Amino acid sequence: MHGEYKIPGGKLVVADLETEGGRLRNVRIAGDFFLEPDDALEAINAALEGAPADAAAADLTARIDAALPPGTAMLGLTTSGVATAVRRALAQATDWRDYDWQLIHEAPQPPALHMALDEVITAEVAAGRRPPTLRVWEWDSNAVIIGSFQSLRNEVDEAGALRNDVTVVRRISGGGAMFVEPENTITYSLSVPDSLVAGLSFQDSYAYLDDWVLAALGDMGIKAWYQPLNDIATDQGKIAGAAQKRMVGTAGRSGAVLHHVTMSYDIDADKMTDVLRIGREKLSDKGTSSAKKRVDPLRRQTGLPRAEVIDRMIGSFRTRYGLSAGQVTDEEMARAQELARTKFSTEEWTARVP
């Protein structure tokens, strides 16, 4: 069994192993990390040898920690990262490069249709009818997208939304509200087979699926990092928020994961705070006293036009994993339009948590 895991902000860890009688055998850990002393690697392998094949990542981490020689130094490597690579091997996880990725980047569309396209495209990936897909959104109007479990009246000021011509929609994933202006926001979705995140905890899957965009931002001179559970931040503030939805497969297929991200390019903070009811408690856990400080526009940090930021992000993904041009099929669009009409544009759905 073979598993790979790139530690967020660190290096690649590779685990090759076998199982016999419900225990790990012939464990070999490798990677491009730095580790001192040399015999620490053998200690890691020995610690994992004979471990129960159903051991949780935390238990494997504890075994490794207890076996490391005194004074062991790790650079780009963590014991929990080794444990995760082992769990991915056992789960027969796939890798980014195992797939022929498809890009969808089409004309601006209404907010409700975007919500529906996320559901339809991810369901198609789960059913095996569509390859893993990166979809970059273009918006045709201002919008607030609230999380699946948020209270509508607690999050959105209805009068403020009317004043600012903002459409309010509810998405299928959890998390917090997102404020969108068409030319000031960058939004994308990844619709992937759940085997890509097999062996990862829910939290680790966020970091794993965000890793490519952190590298893309780095290529543009922005040092960004994943901030648990679902933020992307820089030393000047939050620049993006992510959310996920897991979909069960059919006919024996394992399913798919929707991971979508909204990034702030140049948000009008006054307008945002006029529309969103951002409470003091929410601000306090971000370590700020002003809602305006929570959003740090990419325009100022990159000095690049929005379209060029998007093009560089796409180019970075293509360089790393390959990416061919695609489109929403006629059948997918018809299903999405029907879903936008019967679900995502309805009061019943939008106010399902009043």
Order of alpha helices (4+ residues) and beta strands (2+ residues): beta-beta-beta-beta-alpha-alpha-beta-alpha-beta-alpha-beta-beta-alpha-alpha-beta-beta-beta-alpha-beta-beta-beta-beta-alpha-alpha-alpha-alpha-beta-alpha-alpha
